[in-house]
Amino acid sequence: MKHLFESAINNNIYDSSIIDLLPKIYFEEKDTSKNIHLFEKLIANDPKKLHYYKIVAELYKSVQQYDKAGQKLKTMVTLSPELAPDAAKFCNKMIRLCPMNFSLRQILI
């Protein structure tokens, strides 16, 4: 089943059932890199779906790629400024994990 879903996504078929199930499969398999790739592809396909940015930021945070997580949050806030307070809280959490990360501090400014 997973291979069929991956094939569909690779062929730019973004069925809602696939979008619901494939991330869960990757999560159960602890395959964060595939989940990141999937959500990056979903963002590229539909950049207005703001919750994808937060999900991929969480995924980047989970693999300690804080700069990439911060950039996704920055893009999300650019698209929807009312999400700035949530993005700021998220950035502050990452700063606590990596206090010397100055790019995250710049995002907060």
C-alpha positions as CSV (number, residue, x, y, z in Angstrom):
1,M,0.0,0.0,0.0
2,K,2.8,2.4,0.9
3,H,4.4,2.0,-2.5
4,L,1.2,2.8,-4.2
5,F,0.8,6.0,-2.2
6,E,4.4,7.0,-2.9
7,S,3.9,6.4,-6.5
8,A,0.8,8.5,-6.6
9,I,2.5,11.4,-4.8
10,N,5.5,11.1,-7.2
11,N,3.0,11.4,-10.1
12,N,1.5,14.5,-8.5
13,I,-1.7,12.8,-7.4
14,Y,-2.6,14.4,-4.1
15,D,-5.6,12.5,-3.0
16,S,-6.8,13.4,0.5
17,S,-6.7,9.7,1.6
18,I,-3.1,9.5,0.6
19,I,-2.2,12.8,2.3
20,D,-3.9,11.5,5.5
21,L,-2.4,8.0,5.6
22,L,1.1,8.3,4.1
23,P,2.5,10.6,6.9
24,K,1.1,8.2,9.5
25,I,2.9,5.3,7.8
26,Y,6.2,7.2,7.8
27,F,5.6,8.2,11.4
28,E,5.1,4.6,12.5
29,E,8.2,3.6,10.6
30,K,10.1,6.5,12.2
31,D,11.1,7.7,8.8
32,T,11.3,11.4,9.4
33,S,13.3,12.2,6.2
34,K,10.5,10.7,4.0
35,N,7.9,12.7,6.0
36,I,9.9,15.9,5.5
37,H,10.2,15.2,1.8
38,L,6.4,14.5,1.6
39,F,5.5,17.7,3.3
40,E,7.9,19.8,1.3
41,K,6.3,18.3,-1.8
42,L,2.8,19.1,-0.4
43,I,3.9,22.7,0.3
44,A,5.3,23.1,-3.2
45,N,1.9,21.8,-4.6
46,D,-0.3,24.0,-2.4
47,P,1.7,26.7,-0.6
48,K,-1.5,28.2,0.9
49,K,-2.0,25.2,3.2
50,L,-0.4,26.8,6.3
51,H,-0.6,23.8,8.6
52,Y,1.9,22.0,6.3
53,Y,4.5,24.6,7.3
54,K,4.0,24.0,11.0
55,I,4.1,20.2,10.5
56,V,7.3,20.3,8.5
57,A,8.8,22.7,11.0
58,E,8.0,20.2,13.8
59,L,9.7,17.5,11.7
60,Y,12.8,19.6,11.1
61,K,12.9,20.3,14.8
62,S,12.7,16.6,15.6
63,V,15.9,16.0,13.6
64,Q,17.6,19.1,15.0
65,Q,17.5,21.1,11.7
66,Y,16.5,24.2,13.6
67,D,17.4,26.7,10.8
68,K,15.1,24.9,8.3
69,A,12.4,24.8,10.9
70,G,12.7,28.5,11.5
71,Q,12.6,29.2,7.8
72,K,9.4,27.3,7.4
73,L,7.9,29.3,10.3
74,K,9.1,32.5,8.8
75,T,7.4,31.7,5.4
76,M,4.2,30.7,7.3
77,V,4.1,34.0,9.1
78,T,4.8,35.9,5.8
79,L,1.7,34.2,4.3
80,S,-0.4,34.7,7.4
81,P,0.9,37.3,9.9
82,E,-1.8,36.4,12.5
83,L,0.2,33.2,13.1
84,A,3.2,35.2,14.4
85,P,2.6,34.6,18.1
86,D,2.5,30.8,17.6
87,A,5.6,30.9,15.4
88,A,7.4,33.0,18.1
89,K,6.6,30.4,20.8
90,F,7.8,27.6,18.6
91,C,11.1,29.6,17.8
92,N,11.6,30.2,21.5
93,K,11.3,26.5,22.3
94,M,13.9,25.8,19.6
95,I,16.2,28.5,21.0
96,R,16.0,26.8,24.4
97,L,17.2,23.6,22.7
98,C,20.0,25.4,20.8
99,P,20.8,28.7,22.5
100,M,23.6,29.6,20.2
101,N,21.4,29.5,17.0
102,F,21.4,33.1,16.0
103,S,19.4,32.6,12.9
104,L,16.4,31.6,15.0
105,R,16.9,34.8,17.1
106,Q,16.8,36.8,13.9
107,I,13.6,35.3,12.8
108,L,12.0,36.5,16.1
109,I,13.0,40.1,15.4
